[in-house]
Every structure is written in structure tokens, then in C-alpha cells.
Amino acid sequence: MSPEQEVQDAHAHFYAALNSMVNGDVSAMADQWWHDEPVTTMHPTGGCCTGWEQVWVSWEELAAAIPERRVEVTELQIHVVGHVAYTVGVEHVSMLLTEGWVAFDARVTNIFLCKNGVWKMLHHHPDRAPNLQAAVQR
């Protein structure tokens, strides 16, 4: 399997884990990240989480706050440079919040690192979503 295919698989597993969080399975998300690297994530509501502990807490909080969601990525591009790869694309997100369904599209960048033949997430960053930020702040 080519490195690009391996990254595509890691990307698919990340989004499968993200979508499985609606069923309360946050643990699948933990498996997609390196825990011993300087990982970071930025969510559509803003802010930056640095280090595995902060990243993990942010995913747990999102899972608790958003009972239903669906995220799909289109326009996916994969670029591999040695043991590091990045993907770019457009996330199509719909979420059920207290106020009802919120939908938005966000450009997204993901950075993966390969260690011992395994690709996992180092960084996840979608655009901010003002309509989501407003709904969450209510």
C-alpha cells in the first residue's frame, strides 16, 4: 500500500471516529491521535488545544455538548513528505444543538505523523463557524 493510501485510510478512520462520537463512543477518537507528541486541535468554535490532555478534553466536551452530528469531507487532497502528511478538504458539518440543527462548511487541514508504519493525527484544524459559535454561546 502506498503512503498516500495509508494516509487516506488514517483520514477515513479519523472521520469515522468523529462521527461515531454521536453514539457516545469517544474512545475511538483517542485511537486516532498520538498521545506522546505535541498534538494540537482547533475547533470551529475557536480556541486552540495543545497537548494530548487538552485535545482529549476538547473532544470529550464536544461529544457531551453535541448529541447528533454528521461530518463528511469533500475535495480531499493528500500530500506526503517523508513521515509527515497533511490533508486538506472541505468539511460538510450538520449538528443538532438545543436550538435545532446547525449546518456549515469549513475548510480543514489535518496533519498526520507516521511512526513504526502507523499514521496518526498530530493536528486538526477546521475554519471557524460563526453560526456555530453563536449557537454555542447562547
C-alpha positions as CSV (number, residue, x, y, z in Angstrom):
1,M,0.0,0.0,0.0
2,S,1.3,3.5,-0.9
3,P,1.9,6.1,1.8
4,E,-0.9,8.2,0.2
5,Q,-3.3,5.2,0.6
6,E,-2.2,4.7,4.2
7,V,-2.9,8.4,5.0
8,Q,-6.2,8.2,3.2
9,D,-7.1,5.2,5.5
10,A,-6.0,7.2,8.6
11,H,-8.1,10.1,7.4
12,A,-11.1,7.9,6.9
13,H,-10.6,6.3,10.4
14,F,-10.4,9.8,12.0
15,Y,-13.7,10.9,10.4
16,A,-15.4,7.5,11.3
17,A,-14.3,8.1,14.9
18,L,-15.6,11.7,14.8
19,N,-19.0,10.5,13.5
20,S,-19.1,7.6,16.0
21,M,-19.0,10.1,18.9
22,V,-22.7,10.7,18.4
23,N,-23.2,7.2,19.8
24,G,-21.2,8.1,22.9
25,D,-18.1,6.3,21.7
26,V,-15.4,8.9,22.4
27,S,-12.7,6.2,22.8
28,A,-12.5,5.7,19.0
29,M,-11.3,9.3,18.7
30,A,-8.4,8.6,21.2
31,D,-7.1,5.9,19.0
32,Q,-6.6,8.3,16.1
33,W,-4.2,10.6,17.9
34,W,-0.6,10.4,19.0
35,H,-0.5,10.8,22.8
36,D,3.3,11.3,23.1
37,E,3.7,14.0,20.5
38,P,2.9,17.8,20.6
39,V,-0.6,17.4,19.2
40,T,-2.9,20.3,18.7
41,T,-6.5,20.9,17.6
42,M,-8.7,23.9,16.8
43,H,-12.4,23.5,16.7
44,P,-15.0,25.6,14.7
45,T,-16.0,27.3,17.9
46,G,-12.4,28.8,18.2
47,G,-9.5,28.4,20.6
48,C,-6.5,26.1,20.4
49,C,-5.9,23.0,22.5
50,T,-2.2,21.9,22.9
51,G,-1.0,18.6,24.2
52,W,-2.9,15.3,24.4
53,E,-4.7,16.2,27.7
54,Q,-6.2,19.4,26.3
55,V,-7.0,17.8,23.0
56,W,-8.7,14.9,24.6
57,V,-10.8,17.1,27.0
58,S,-11.9,19.2,24.0
59,W,-13.2,16.0,22.2
60,E,-15.0,14.8,25.3
61,E,-16.7,18.2,25.7
62,L,-17.8,18.2,22.1
63,A,-19.2,14.7,22.4
64,A,-21.2,15.7,25.5
65,A,-22.4,19.0,24.0
66,I,-23.5,17.8,20.6
67,P,-25.8,14.8,20.7
68,E,-26.1,14.4,17.0
69,R,-23.7,15.3,14.1
70,R,-22.5,14.2,10.7
71,V,-19.2,15.3,9.1
72,E,-18.2,14.5,5.6
73,V,-15.1,15.7,3.7
74,T,-15.0,16.5,0.0
75,E,-12.3,18.0,-2.2
76,L,-9.8,15.9,-0.3
77,Q,-6.1,16.3,-1.2
78,I,-3.4,14.2,0.4
79,H,0.3,15.2,0.5
80,V,3.0,13.0,2.0
81,V,6.5,14.3,2.8
82,G,8.5,11.6,4.4
83,H,7.0,10.6,7.7
84,V,4.6,13.6,7.8
85,A,1.5,14.1,5.7
86,Y,-1.2,16.7,5.5
87,T,-4.7,16.6,4.1
88,V,-6.9,19.5,3.0
89,G,-10.5,19.5,2.1
90,V,-13.9,20.8,2.9
91,E,-15.9,19.5,5.9
92,H,-19.6,19.5,5.5
93,V,-21.0,19.5,9.0
94,S,-24.5,19.3,10.5
95,M,-25.1,19.3,14.2
96,L,-28.1,19.0,16.4
97,L,-27.9,21.6,19.2
98,T,-30.6,22.7,21.7
99,E,-31.7,25.4,19.3
100,G,-32.0,22.9,16.4
101,W,-29.9,21.9,13.5
102,V,-26.8,23.9,12.6
103,A,-25.0,23.3,9.3
104,F,-21.9,24.8,7.9
105,D,-19.0,24.0,5.6
106,A,-15.4,24.5,6.7
107,R,-12.1,24.2,5.1
108,V,-10.0,21.8,7.0
109,T,-6.3,20.9,7.4
110,N,-5.2,17.7,9.1
111,I,-1.5,16.8,9.8
112,F,-0.5,13.1,10.3
113,L,2.7,11.6,11.5
114,C,3.9,8.0,10.7
115,K,5.8,6.1,13.4
116,N,6.5,2.4,13.1
117,G,4.3,2.2,10.0
118,V,1.3,3.7,11.7
119,W,-0.2,7.1,10.7
120,K,-2.0,9.1,13.4
121,M,-3.2,12.7,13.9
122,L,-0.9,15.5,15.0
123,H,-3.1,18.4,14.2
124,H,-6.8,19.0,13.2
125,H,-8.0,22.5,12.2
126,P,-11.3,23.4,10.5
127,D,-12.3,27.0,9.8
128,R,-14.3,28.8,12.5
129,A,-18.0,28.7,12.1
130,P,-19.7,31.9,13.2
131,N,-23.2,30.4,13.2
132,L,-22.0,27.5,15.4
133,Q,-20.1,29.9,17.7
134,A,-23.3,32.0,18.2
135,A,-25.4,28.9,18.9
136,V,-22.9,27.5,21.5
137,Q,-22.7,30.9,23.3
138,R,-26.4,31.1,23.9
